[in-house]
Amino acid sequence: MLIVRDYNNIIYTIDEKEKSLFSEHLDILDRTIAPGISKYNWGSQADTFVYACRKECQDVFSNVKKFQNNVMKINQEFEKISTSVLTNVHKKLYLLSEFIR
């Protein structure tokens, strides 16, 4: 159950664009979990398998969260840049006498 919850947490956190970006990580995670779904003998090595799968899930989730946090920071910086004034033009009303000598 713990592995399923960790895996589902990753899947619910990630959006479609990020899924394609993290597809290699998700494939590795799927290959790590696959023996427990299809053919694993839940004997004395079950704890080791569960710990390994959960660690892999936590690593992938950590990478996804780091990526999402960095994207958020980049978007905040873009917002700051888009609202900042790059030039400041002072308008002045000129009189005709200033142009005539």
Secondary structure, DSSP 8 states (H G I E B T S, - for coil): -HHHHHHHHHHHHS-HHHHHHTHHHHHHHHHHHHHHHHT---STTHHHHHHHHHHHHHHHHHHHHHHHHHHHHHHHHHHHHHHS-----------HHHH--
